[in-house]
Amino acid sequence: MSRERSDATVVLVAGGARVDAGKTTFSTGLVASLADRAGDAIGVKPRAGNDYWYDHDDYRIASDAGRLYGKDARRLAAASTRSLPVPDERRRPEAVTPESINPVHRLWRPTPGRTGMLGDTDRTFLCDRVTTEDGSRFVVNGAAEAAGLLPDGLTDRLPLAAATRVDDVAAFNDVMAADYLPAFDRIAARVAAATVPVVVESYADIAGALPREGPVAPDAVAVVDPGRARVYAGDRYAKARTVASGSPREGTMEEHTGTVTEMIEPLATVDLPALSSDERGDPARVAERYGHAYETLLEAV
């Protein structure tokens, strides 16, 4: 695995279960802790998603402005003290926005008794927002649209008239190759070029957030579950992830955290105290409450 990048620390935060494990709270506090140590720090979440039904307030906040992002990316962007480097030196540095640190965001909805186009039981992918070199592009599940599953007003709230429609997995894979994978490669290159610490938060219980074969390998990894975090050496975790990619149960960029962690022992396991909503919303207070966990994590770097 190539590591031709700056010496800036890169920490991966992954979830141990598909449930809300507290990854974003852990990540925003870690960004604050690293910024306090190094002067600046950046949080990124290459993939994210939210549910039209359960996360309706978040959907409304973003879509009121014709945008699609979730609270995780919004919180990480707010915690970051510097933007990622831009690839072209002639361009001015961009503002830190959810779209700049989260190139792919998916909107779902619950569909009890129905298996979605991508094979998910009881929920269906509606549309994705992909950050390209020219701005945001939207991809709509044409099968869900034909079945009347798109929420009322979605096509008015988001600029979907020019969106790409995909009706089956083969068409979706073509769009993935053309736009999604290059988006992940671009953010990986920008993370690699960063000169300040970067916290990379994964999606759900997916083991990695950036391409396995690329310029970025984590220096340390925290796998977060409710009430605890397990700390792993970055190189051992990356090697286990590569091995997991050969499993018949795993797909490209879709290795699950449990498949990776069952191959290696953590360097340490630390308890995470329960936090109030006010504490979770303040990265500096999270950094204080989780300070012992961050100390243990950074000892692995």
Backbone bond lengths (Angstrom), bond angles and torsions (degrees), N, CA, C in turn:
res aa  C-N    CA-C-N  psi(-1)  N-CA   C-N-CA  omega(-1)  CA-C   N-CA-C  phi
1 M - - - 1.466 - - 1.526 109.46 -
2 S 1.325 115.24 126.20 1.454 119.78 -177.65 1.518 111.21 -68.63
3 R 1.351 115.69 142.85 1.458 119.76 175.73 1.518 109.27 -132.85
4 E 1.328 116.17 38.24 1.458 120.06 179.51 1.531 108.40 -79.92
5 R 1.316 114.93 82.74 1.451 120.60 -179.19 1.507 108.77 -147.46
6 S 1.341 115.93 -179.93 1.453 120.05 177.72 1.519 109.67 -69.42
7 D 1.331 115.49 174.37 1.460 119.87 -179.72 1.517 113.07 -86.56
8 A 1.310 118.00 9.73 1.460 120.77 179.99 1.525 110.02 -65.31
9 T 1.315 116.21 141.18 1.460 121.90 -179.48 1.533 110.55 -69.45
10 V 1.332 115.93 136.11 1.459 122.22 173.85 1.521 107.70 -122.64
11 V 1.321 116.46 121.79 1.461 122.34 179.36 1.518 108.68 -116.36
12 L 1.333 116.64 128.96 1.456 122.17 175.70 1.526 109.36 -95.32
13 V 1.322 116.44 132.81 1.461 122.53 173.45 1.523 107.25 -115.00
14 A 1.330 116.18 114.33 1.463 122.14 -178.72 1.518 109.42 -116.47
15 G 1.322 116.32 160.71 1.459 121.33 178.93 1.511 111.23 -99.83
16 G 1.316 116.68 141.37 1.450 120.51 179.14 1.512 112.99 -85.09
17 A 1.327 118.35 -12.77 1.458 122.39 -178.94 1.518 108.13 -148.75
18 R 1.327 115.42 160.88 1.460 119.82 -177.65 1.522 111.79 -71.83
19 V 1.334 116.85 -21.47 1.459 120.23 178.80 1.518 110.07 -66.16
20 D 1.324 116.59 167.38 1.456 121.22 177.46 1.517 108.92 -65.51
21 A 1.323 115.82 102.34 1.462 120.69 -173.50 1.521 112.79 -90.58
22 G 1.325 117.79 -9.13 1.456 120.16 -175.95 1.509 113.71 91.77
23 K 1.344 116.99 21.23 1.468 120.60 -177.84 1.525 111.85 -61.06
24 T 1.337 116.42 -43.98 1.464 118.33 -174.99 1.518 111.20 -69.45
25 T 1.327 117.64 -39.33 1.463 119.87 175.29 1.528 109.64 -59.79
26 F 1.324 116.65 -46.77 1.465 121.02 178.24 1.530 110.01 -60.08
27 S 1.339 116.73 -43.22 1.466 120.94 -175.89 1.524 112.17 -68.16
28 T 1.337 117.51 -42.92 1.464 118.80 -179.29 1.524 111.01 -66.19
29 G 1.335 116.61 -38.55 1.463 119.12 175.86 1.513 112.00 -64.91
30 L 1.334 116.22 -37.16 1.465 119.89 178.47 1.529 111.02 -67.22
31 V 1.336 117.03 -39.19 1.467 119.58 175.69 1.523 109.99 -59.17
32 A 1.337 116.66 -45.00 1.467 120.14 179.23 1.523 111.46 -63.21
33 S 1.330 116.69 -40.82 1.458 120.53 179.81 1.524 111.41 -65.24
34 L 1.333 116.75 -43.40 1.464 120.63 179.64 1.523 111.41 -68.70
35 A 1.339 117.43 -36.85 1.464 120.24 177.29 1.521 110.32 -64.09
36 D 1.327 117.05 -36.89 1.459 120.60 178.02 1.520 111.04 -65.32
37 R 1.318 116.61 -34.58 1.465 121.69 -179.68 1.525 112.12 -78.60
38 A 1.354 115.65 -44.44 1.464 120.67 -169.05 1.520 113.90 -105.97
39 G 1.324 117.80 -7.19 1.457 120.59 -178.33 1.510 113.27 98.74
40 D 1.327 117.74 -36.44 1.463 123.29 177.44 1.522 108.82 -148.70
41 A 1.312 116.28 158.02 1.461 122.09 174.29 1.523 108.29 -159.60
42 I 1.325 115.54 157.53 1.458 122.19 -175.10 1.519 108.49 -130.29
43 G 1.332 116.61 139.54 1.456 121.59 172.06 1.509 110.34 -113.37
44 V 1.325 117.28 136.07 1.467 121.39 178.32 1.522 109.51 -132.66
45 K 1.321 115.94 151.32 1.461 122.52 175.08 1.518 107.00 -137.96
46 P 1.338 117.80 89.89 1.469 120.26 -173.65 1.520 114.39 -55.41
47 R 1.344 117.29 -38.79 1.460 120.77 177.61 1.522 109.08 -121.07
48 A 1.309 115.89 142.18 1.461 120.36 175.73 1.518 108.06 -153.13
49 G 1.319 115.73 169.09 1.450 120.15 177.54 1.513 110.16 -164.97
50 N 1.306 116.07 156.44 1.454 119.06 171.66 1.520 109.53 -145.12
51 D 1.317 114.24 168.05 1.444 121.78 -172.34 1.525 109.59 -105.72
52 Y 1.310 116.18 126.90 1.461 120.85 -180.00 1.524 111.40 -54.36
53 W 1.322 117.58 -34.86 1.456 121.06 -176.33 1.526 111.59 -83.12
54 Y 1.341 116.86 -56.65 1.468 120.50 -174.35 1.520 112.90 -75.38
55 D 1.325 116.50 -28.76 1.473 120.89 -177.36 1.528 109.85 -112.26
56 H 1.317 116.62 39.99 1.464 120.12 -171.06 1.530 112.41 -62.47
57 D 1.330 117.42 -38.91 1.466 119.55 179.12 1.522 110.99 -61.10
58 D 1.336 116.74 -42.86 1.463 120.05 179.17 1.526 111.16 -64.56
59 Y 1.325 115.59 -40.95 1.466 120.14 176.75 1.520 110.80 -60.34
60 R 1.330 117.52 -43.63 1.452 120.49 -178.08 1.525 111.86 -66.93
61 I 1.340 116.45 -40.74 1.465 119.69 -179.54 1.525 110.60 -59.04
62 A 1.338 116.82 -46.85 1.461 120.25 -178.40 1.528 111.45 -72.65
63 S 1.335 116.97 -47.27 1.462 119.50 -173.40 1.521 112.95 -71.45
64 D 1.336 117.47 -20.65 1.469 119.46 173.42 1.525 111.07 -58.32
65 A 1.335 116.13 -27.74 1.465 121.09 178.88 1.525 111.95 -102.13
66 G 1.340 116.80 13.39 1.459 120.16 -179.82 1.511 112.86 71.37
67 R 1.333 117.04 26.57 1.459 122.08 -177.19 1.521 109.72 -122.99
68 L 1.333 115.90 166.41 1.456 121.07 177.80 1.521 108.98 -137.52
69 Y 1.325 115.59 109.94 1.460 122.32 175.61 1.521 107.14 -158.60
70 G 1.322 116.87 170.12 1.448 121.09 -178.46 1.515 111.91 -118.17
71 K 1.327 114.84 175.85 1.460 119.21 -176.83 1.520 112.23 -68.54
72 D 1.348 118.30 -27.61 1.463 119.54 179.44 1.528 110.60 -62.54
73 A 1.336 116.28 -49.49 1.463 119.54 179.35 1.519 111.01 -65.73
74 R 1.340 116.48 -36.50 1.466 119.43 178.00 1.526 110.83 -63.08
75 R 1.329 117.32 -42.75 1.470 120.99 179.95 1.531 111.44 -67.01
76 L 1.330 117.05 -41.07 1.466 119.74 179.00 1.524 111.38 -66.53
77 A 1.332 116.55 -39.95 1.462 119.57 177.92 1.520 110.17 -62.62
78 A 1.337 117.07 -41.86 1.463 120.93 -179.47 1.526 111.67 -66.93
79 A 1.339 117.60 -33.07 1.465 121.04 -179.62 1.524 112.38 -76.04
80 S 1.342 117.15 -25.03 1.468 121.01 -177.12 1.518 110.84 -69.17
81 T 1.317 116.09 141.21 1.464 120.65 -179.83 1.523 112.72 -105.71
82 R 1.313 116.39 0.03 1.463 120.75 177.80 1.519 108.26 -154.74
83 S 1.332 116.73 152.32 1.459 120.44 177.34 1.519 109.95 -84.49
84 L 1.312 115.69 161.99 1.459 120.49 173.22 1.525 109.67 -67.33
85 P 1.333 116.87 151.08 1.475 118.88 177.33 1.521 110.64 -61.74
86 V 1.324 116.47 143.78 1.459 120.60 174.32 1.518 108.09 -89.33
87 P 1.341 117.99 144.35 1.461 120.01 -174.51 1.514 114.56 -69.58
88 D 1.318 117.98 -27.52 1.456 122.01 -177.50 1.522 108.28 -104.42
89 E 1.320 117.61 116.19 1.462 121.39 -176.55 1.531 112.39 -63.61
90 R 1.321 116.39 -16.77 1.464 118.64 -179.82 1.522 111.61 -78.01
91 R 1.321 117.09 -16.31 1.456 120.36 179.40 1.517 110.52 -86.79
92 R 1.323 115.47 146.72 1.450 119.80 175.65 1.520 109.98 -72.93
93 P 1.326 118.30 150.93 1.468 119.90 175.05 1.521 110.34 -57.26
94 E 1.326 116.73 139.56 1.451 120.37 -178.13 1.525 110.75 -90.68
95 A 1.303 115.81 160.58 1.458 120.56 175.01 1.519 109.29 -71.32
96 V 1.325 115.87 153.17 1.460 119.82 176.65 1.529 107.74 -81.37
97 T 1.308 116.44 111.72 1.464 122.57 178.53 1.527 108.22 -124.96
98 P 1.335 117.34 163.23 1.464 117.99 175.14 1.524 112.47 -55.45
99 E 1.334 117.28 -39.67 1.465 120.12 -178.59 1.519 112.34 -66.18
100 S 1.345 117.55 -31.53 1.462 120.11 -176.76 1.518 112.71 -74.13
101 I 1.340 117.52 -24.92 1.464 120.45 -179.49 1.527 112.01 -108.01
102 N 1.331 116.96 -2.58 1.461 122.72 -176.87 1.524 108.76 -137.15
103 P 1.331 118.22 84.65 1.459 120.01 -173.34 1.525 115.54 -69.54
104 V 1.331 118.68 -21.76 1.467 120.06 179.92 1.526 109.49 -131.19
105 H 1.326 115.58 120.15 1.465 120.63 176.91 1.522 109.04 -128.00
106 R 1.336 115.43 134.38 1.469 121.52 -176.34 1.519 111.29 -114.72
107 L 1.330 115.92 138.82 1.455 122.85 173.22 1.525 108.68 -106.37
108 W 1.352 116.20 125.59 1.458 123.13 179.13 1.523 109.46 -113.07
109 R 1.334 115.59 174.02 1.452 120.98 163.97 1.530 108.28 -148.95
110 P 1.342 117.94 148.88 1.462 119.77 176.10 1.527 110.31 -67.63
111 T 1.319 116.42 137.02 1.471 121.66 176.03 1.518 107.86 -137.35
112 P 1.333 117.73 76.98 1.468 120.72 -176.95 1.526 112.29 -53.85
113 G 1.330 115.02 133.38 1.454 120.72 178.50 1.510 114.60 81.17
114 R 1.324 117.17 2.41 1.470 120.48 -177.94 1.517 109.79 -121.34
115 T 1.316 116.86 139.12 1.455 122.19 173.01 1.517 108.54 -99.51
116 G 1.322 116.23 125.16 1.449 120.73 -177.13 1.515 113.17 -71.59
117 M 1.325 115.82 171.82 1.453 121.71 -178.28 1.524 112.17 -57.66
118 L 1.331 115.78 -32.64 1.463 120.20 -177.72 1.520 112.65 -91.50
119 G 1.327 116.99 10.08 1.451 120.61 173.94 1.509 115.65 90.63
120 D 1.323 117.98 6.11 1.457 120.65 179.84 1.520 110.33 -84.47
121 T 1.323 115.42 127.04 1.457 121.12 -179.78 1.524 110.62 -80.20
122 D 1.301 115.89 134.82 1.466 123.94 173.91 1.526 114.20 69.94
123 R 1.305 118.92 11.63 1.464 120.16 170.81 1.523 108.46 -152.68
124 T 1.320 115.88 153.85 1.459 121.25 -174.41 1.519 110.33 -133.27
125 F 1.324 115.46 133.45 1.461 121.98 174.63 1.521 108.76 -71.36
126 L 1.329 116.57 129.92 1.466 121.72 -178.62 1.521 111.61 -99.63
127 C 1.330 116.17 -55.41 1.462 119.54 178.64 1.517 109.96 -158.66
128 D 1.319 114.87 157.75 1.456 122.76 176.94 1.515 109.28 -119.18
129 R 1.326 115.03 149.83 1.460 121.65 166.71 1.529 107.28 -110.14
130 V 1.325 117.18 125.54 1.459 122.84 179.57 1.523 108.35 -117.59
131 T 1.323 116.77 127.18 1.465 120.64 177.08 1.518 108.88 -85.20
132 T 1.318 116.27 112.80 1.456 121.91 179.23 1.531 108.80 -101.62
133 E 1.316 116.12 -178.37 1.466 120.23 177.80 1.521 111.18 -66.11
134 D 1.328 116.78 -21.02 1.465 120.75 -176.85 1.525 113.14 -106.23
135 G 1.334 117.05 8.86 1.462 119.79 -179.51 1.517 111.42 121.03
136 S 1.326 116.29 -162.02 1.464 121.44 -175.95 1.526 111.01 -83.77
137 R 1.317 115.13 136.76 1.458 122.51 174.14 1.521 107.72 -122.72
138 F 1.330 117.31 143.26 1.458 121.27 -178.60 1.528 110.10 -113.31
139 V 1.330 114.65 141.67 1.463 122.49 178.89 1.522 107.14 -124.74
140 V 1.317 116.93 123.49 1.462 122.66 -174.57 1.524 109.88 -108.51
141 N 1.321 115.69 138.92 1.461 121.96 172.93 1.529 108.02 -74.42
142 G 1.335 115.47 100.78 1.456 119.84 -176.87 1.516 112.94 -63.54
143 A 1.334 117.39 -32.35 1.462 120.41 179.33 1.524 110.43 -67.43
144 A 1.340 116.74 -40.24 1.462 120.58 177.12 1.521 110.53 -66.69
145 E 1.332 116.95 -38.08 1.466 120.80 178.48 1.527 110.19 -64.05
146 A 1.331 116.35 -43.74 1.465 119.89 -179.78 1.525 112.01 -65.30
147 A 1.346 116.13 -28.87 1.462 120.85 -179.92 1.525 112.27 -85.16
148 G 1.335 117.15 2.01 1.451 120.98 178.58 1.513 114.39 75.43
149 L 1.334 117.25 25.48 1.463 121.07 -176.47 1.525 113.59 -91.18
150 L 1.330 117.69 -12.10 1.463 117.92 178.17 1.526 108.85 -69.54
151 P 1.319 117.69 133.86 1.476 120.14 -179.16 1.530 111.41 -61.11
152 D 1.311 115.45 148.98 1.462 120.27 175.60 1.528 109.67 -57.36
153 G 1.306 116.07 131.25 1.456 120.43 176.95 1.517 114.81 88.24
154 L 1.336 118.21 -6.75 1.469 118.80 -177.57 1.524 111.29 -61.18
155 T 1.327 116.39 -41.80 1.464 118.96 -178.13 1.523 112.13 -71.27
156 D 1.325 117.08 -17.68 1.461 120.33 174.92 1.528 111.15 -87.39
157 R 1.324 116.49 -34.47 1.472 120.60 -176.64 1.524 111.53 -76.60
158 L 1.337 116.46 -32.19 1.464 121.35 179.79 1.526 109.29 -116.64
159 P 1.330 117.31 150.12 1.473 119.98 -179.08 1.527 111.67 -77.15
160 L 1.340 115.81 74.72 1.457 119.97 -172.93 1.532 113.43 -96.61
161 A 1.315 117.48 -2.86 1.465 118.83 -178.91 1.527 110.75 -60.14
162 A 1.335 115.77 -37.35 1.461 119.64 -178.79 1.524 112.21 -99.28
163 A 1.334 117.15 10.11 1.467 120.28 -177.66 1.523 110.99 -68.92
164 T 1.320 115.34 153.96 1.462 121.54 172.80 1.524 109.03 -77.80
165 R 1.328 117.28 133.39 1.460 122.01 175.36 1.526 109.34 -102.44
166 V 1.328 116.64 132.94 1.469 121.14 175.04 1.526 107.28 -120.88
167 D 1.327 115.37 132.46 1.463 120.28 -174.81 1.519 113.50 -109.02
168 D 1.315 117.48 -10.40 1.460 119.76 179.14 1.524 108.77 -154.20
169 V 1.311 115.59 173.24 1.463 120.82 -175.08 1.523 111.25 -64.65
170 A 1.329 117.78 -37.36 1.463 120.17 -179.57 1.526 110.82 -61.32
171 A 1.328 116.86 -44.48 1.465 120.10 178.50 1.519 110.53 -65.72
172 F 1.327 116.23 -39.03 1.459 119.50 179.07 1.526 110.56 -64.24
173 N 1.333 117.91 -40.27 1.462 120.96 179.20 1.525 111.26 -62.30
174 D 1.325 116.94 -35.87 1.470 120.25 178.01 1.528 110.50 -63.58
175 V 1.339 116.67 -43.55 1.460 120.31 178.92 1.528 110.30 -67.41
176 M 1.333 116.42 -38.12 1.473 120.21 176.43 1.524 110.33 -55.99
177 A 1.327 116.29 -47.89 1.462 120.30 -177.39 1.526 111.28 -65.76
178 A 1.329 116.61 -36.36 1.462 120.22 -175.24 1.516 112.84 -78.82
179 D 1.339 118.55 -34.98 1.464 120.27 -171.36 1.524 114.74 -125.65
180 Y 1.339 117.64 -42.61 1.453 119.52 -174.20 1.530 111.82 -69.83
181 L 1.321 116.37 -51.24 1.462 118.61 -177.36 1.534 112.19 -62.55
182 P 1.344 119.16 -42.46 1.467 118.24 173.88 1.529 112.78 -60.33
183 A 1.340 118.17 -33.68 1.463 120.43 177.84 1.519 110.64 -64.40
184 F 1.342 117.07 -41.61 1.466 120.21 176.88 1.524 110.80 -66.22
185 D 1.328 116.23 -39.38 1.470 119.22 178.50 1.525 111.25 -63.68
186 R 1.340 116.66 -39.11 1.464 119.41 -179.45 1.523 111.51 -65.19
187 I 1.340 116.63 -44.06 1.466 116.90 -178.37 1.525 110.37 -70.75
188 A 1.340 117.51 -31.46 1.466 119.85 175.61 1.521 110.50 -63.06
189 A 1.329 116.85 -41.99 1.461 120.21 178.56 1.525 111.13 -64.54
190 R 1.314 116.84 -36.39 1.465 120.01 179.77 1.523 111.03 -71.58
191 V 1.327 117.22 -37.77 1.466 119.93 174.71 1.525 109.73 -63.23
192 A 1.331 116.42 -41.43 1.460 120.63 -179.99 1.520 111.94 -62.63
193 A 1.327 116.75 -30.72 1.461 120.63 -178.13 1.519 112.95 -86.17
194 A 1.326 117.87 -6.18 1.461 120.56 -176.77 1.526 111.09 -65.96
195 T 1.302 115.85 143.14 1.465 121.94 179.27 1.527 111.58 -107.16
196 V 1.332 116.52 6.50 1.461 121.85 176.68 1.526 107.12 -128.19
197 P 1.330 118.25 162.46 1.468 119.98 -178.46 1.530 112.48 -58.92
198 V 1.337 115.06 144.54 1.459 121.86 179.80 1.524 108.95 -127.12
199 V 1.322 115.78 131.33 1.460 122.51 173.33 1.522 107.40 -104.21
200 V 1.329 116.39 120.65 1.458 121.94 -178.51 1.528 107.85 -107.73
201 E 1.327 116.45 113.39 1.463 120.45 -179.66 1.514 110.45 -95.82
202 S 1.318 116.38 131.38 1.456 121.27 179.68 1.518 110.74 -83.68
203 Y 1.329 115.46 179.04 1.458 123.16 -174.74 1.524 109.69 -110.23
204 A 1.334 116.97 126.20 1.460 122.34 178.16 1.527 109.68 52.12
205 D 1.343 117.70 -127.41 1.459 120.02 179.67 1.529 110.84 -108.79
206 I 1.346 116.21 30.43 1.462 121.30 174.42 1.523 108.46 -78.48
207 A 1.337 116.29 134.74 1.466 121.14 -170.12 1.515 113.63 -69.89
208 G 1.329 117.81 -30.77 1.455 120.37 -177.24 1.512 110.78 -133.49
209 A 1.323 115.63 159.24 1.457 119.41 -177.86 1.519 112.58 -113.33
210 L 1.337 117.08 -17.42 1.460 122.16 -178.30 1.522 108.75 -123.61
211 P 1.346 118.13 161.86 1.464 119.94 -178.90 1.528 112.16 -54.58
212 R 1.342 114.82 139.45 1.474 119.13 178.04 1.520 110.88 -59.58
213 E 1.321 115.92 -47.17 1.457 121.11 -179.05 1.519 108.29 -95.45
214 G 1.293 116.48 99.23 1.451 120.30 -176.46 1.509 110.13 -171.20
215 P 1.322 116.76 -170.85 1.462 120.43 -173.80 1.517 114.52 -80.49
216 V 1.337 118.71 -4.30 1.463 120.35 -173.37 1.519 110.98 -123.05
217 A 1.319 115.66 123.37 1.460 121.85 167.07 1.517 106.58 -123.44
218 P 1.330 118.75 140.40 1.462 119.52 -175.77 1.514 112.59 -70.04
219 D 1.314 115.65 145.91 1.457 120.83 173.87 1.520 111.04 -79.68
220 A 1.315 116.93 -30.24 1.458 122.83 177.19 1.522 107.55 -154.36
221 V 1.334 115.20 158.56 1.465 120.89 -177.23 1.524 108.71 -133.22
222 A 1.324 115.88 135.97 1.459 121.95 171.09 1.521 108.03 -116.05
223 V 1.321 116.69 122.17 1.464 121.58 174.16 1.520 106.55 -101.66
224 V 1.334 115.25 115.39 1.460 121.43 -170.68 1.527 110.44 -102.84
225 D 1.318 115.27 129.47 1.459 124.29 170.61 1.522 107.14 -122.90
226 P 1.326 117.81 163.03 1.463 118.22 175.28 1.532 110.93 -56.24
227 G 1.331 115.69 117.13 1.458 120.11 175.68 1.506 116.65 91.74
228 R 1.337 117.45 -4.99 1.467 118.17 -179.20 1.526 110.93 -156.66
229 A 1.334 114.66 161.85 1.455 121.59 171.47 1.516 107.96 -137.00
230 R 1.316 115.71 135.02 1.461 121.17 175.14 1.524 108.61 -104.00
231 V 1.313 116.46 134.01 1.462 122.58 -175.36 1.520 109.27 -105.33
232 Y 1.331 115.97 131.50 1.461 121.85 -179.77 1.529 110.16 -127.59
233 A 1.326 115.35 149.21 1.461 120.34 171.91 1.523 108.73 -67.65
234 G 1.320 116.92 135.11 1.453 120.49 -175.34 1.510 113.94 -60.82
235 D 1.347 117.75 -41.76 1.462 119.57 -176.35 1.522 111.67 -68.67
236 R 1.336 117.53 -38.64 1.459 120.26 179.58 1.536 110.77 -69.33
237 Y 1.305 116.48 -39.07 1.458 120.52 178.10 1.530 110.11 -63.96
238 A 1.334 116.78 -44.18 1.464 120.75 179.92 1.521 110.91 -62.16
239 K 1.325 117.39 -40.13 1.467 120.54 179.17 1.528 110.51 -66.01
240 A 1.335 117.01 -42.13 1.466 120.32 178.58 1.523 111.02 -64.80
241 R 1.313 116.84 -35.94 1.468 119.89 178.22 1.523 110.42 -64.72
242 T 1.330 116.96 -38.72 1.460 120.30 178.10 1.519 110.43 -64.08
243 V 1.330 117.15 -41.79 1.466 120.86 177.54 1.527 109.92 -63.79
244 A 1.331 116.95 -41.82 1.462 120.84 -179.11 1.517 112.21 -62.76
245 S 1.323 116.88 -27.25 1.459 119.99 -178.16 1.515 111.84 -66.13
246 G 1.342 117.34 -17.37 1.463 120.67 177.91 1.503 113.38 -88.24
247 S 1.333 117.65 -3.65 1.457 121.16 -179.18 1.521 110.20 -72.28
248 P 1.349 117.55 139.97 1.473 119.30 178.24 1.518 112.81 -65.13
249 R 1.349 117.74 -15.69 1.466 120.69 179.44 1.518 112.01 -85.83
250 E 1.304 117.66 -8.52 1.458 120.53 -174.04 1.527 109.91 -115.18
251 G 1.330 115.82 153.11 1.449 120.88 178.21 1.511 110.70 -121.74
252 T 1.320 116.80 176.84 1.445 121.79 -178.60 1.523 110.71 -57.37
253 M 1.320 116.44 124.90 1.462 123.63 179.73 1.529 112.39 62.15
254 E 1.335 117.77 17.95 1.452 119.86 -175.10 1.524 112.37 -125.25
255 E 1.323 118.84 24.23 1.454 120.10 177.53 1.532 108.62 -64.60
256 H 1.311 115.70 133.36 1.451 119.06 179.92 1.524 110.68 -88.94
257 T 1.316 114.96 149.28 1.460 120.68 -172.53 1.519 111.83 -56.37
258 G 1.326 117.58 -43.71 1.458 120.21 -177.85 1.510 113.03 -61.16
259 T 1.336 117.19 -35.03 1.461 120.56 178.45 1.519 110.84 -64.39
260 V 1.318 116.90 -34.73 1.466 121.36 179.76 1.524 110.91 -77.58
261 T 1.326 116.57 -48.69 1.467 119.04 -173.12 1.520 112.97 -70.51
262 E 1.346 117.56 -21.87 1.465 117.81 178.07 1.526 111.68 -70.58
263 M 1.333 117.77 -12.35 1.466 121.40 179.34 1.528 113.07 -89.98
264 I 1.327 117.89 -18.40 1.463 120.41 -173.27 1.518 109.80 -135.87
265 E 1.335 114.71 155.36 1.453 120.55 177.68 1.534 109.65 -94.22
266 P 1.320 118.10 141.96 1.472 119.35 176.20 1.513 110.92 -70.20
267 L 1.320 115.49 151.33 1.463 120.28 173.44 1.520 110.47 -70.82
268 A 1.322 116.21 -31.64 1.459 120.89 -179.28 1.513 108.78 -162.87
269 T 1.325 115.82 156.66 1.457 122.69 171.86 1.518 107.34 -125.90
270 V 1.329 116.40 126.84 1.465 120.74 -176.87 1.517 109.64 -121.64
271 D 1.323 115.38 144.58 1.465 121.20 177.43 1.534 109.78 -79.35
272 L 1.326 114.85 144.73 1.463 121.28 175.62 1.524 108.02 -117.49
273 P 1.323 118.05 121.71 1.466 119.88 -179.78 1.524 111.23 -70.60
274 A 1.319 115.30 152.49 1.464 120.06 173.44 1.524 108.95 -67.40
275 L 1.325 116.28 141.06 1.457 121.87 -178.12 1.516 110.39 -118.90
276 S 1.320 116.06 148.77 1.452 120.65 174.15 1.526 109.67 -73.92
277 S 1.321 116.66 166.24 1.464 119.75 179.10 1.525 110.93 -62.66
278 D 1.334 117.54 -36.93 1.462 120.24 177.88 1.525 110.79 -63.77
279 E 1.324 117.15 -40.97 1.472 120.23 179.13 1.524 110.43 -67.20
280 R 1.326 117.61 -42.85 1.465 120.02 -178.98 1.521 111.54 -61.70
281 G 1.321 117.35 -29.14 1.452 120.86 -178.55 1.508 114.97 -84.51
282 D 1.330 117.88 -0.39 1.471 122.21 -177.54 1.525 108.91 -123.03
283 P 1.349 118.52 101.19 1.462 120.56 -177.25 1.526 113.88 -54.09
284 A 1.329 117.64 -35.26 1.466 119.72 -179.74 1.521 111.12 -65.57
285 R 1.325 116.76 -38.71 1.468 119.84 178.56 1.525 110.95 -71.73
286 V 1.338 117.17 -35.88 1.464 119.67 174.43 1.524 109.81 -62.48
287 A 1.341 116.11 -43.13 1.465 120.19 179.32 1.522 111.17 -58.34
288 E 1.313 116.09 -36.98 1.466 119.59 179.30 1.523 111.30 -70.97
289 R 1.335 117.10 -45.93 1.461 120.44 -176.43 1.531 112.04 -70.92
290 Y 1.337 116.69 -32.58 1.463 121.10 -178.73 1.533 111.82 -99.35
291 G 1.310 117.03 14.64 1.464 120.36 -174.50 1.506 113.78 -54.37
292 H 1.328 117.83 -41.05 1.464 120.33 -178.60 1.526 110.61 -64.04
293 A 1.346 116.70 -36.96 1.469 120.33 179.32 1.519 110.75 -67.45
294 Y 1.333 116.51 -41.59 1.461 119.43 179.41 1.523 112.10 -66.43
295 E 1.299 117.22 -37.56 1.469 120.70 176.42 1.528 109.71 -59.16
296 T 1.329 116.04 -46.63 1.468 119.97 -179.74 1.517 110.57 -64.29
297 L 1.320 116.83 -41.83 1.458 120.93 -179.71 1.522 111.49 -62.18
298 L 1.316 117.00 -46.31 1.458 120.46 -174.87 1.526 112.24 -73.59
299 E 1.330 117.27 -16.38 1.460 119.98 172.74 1.525 111.12 -66.97
300 A 1.348 116.49 -21.00 1.467 120.96 179.49 1.520 112.97 -82.82
301 V 1.323 117.22 -9.90 1.473 120.78 -178.10 1.514 110.09 -74.49
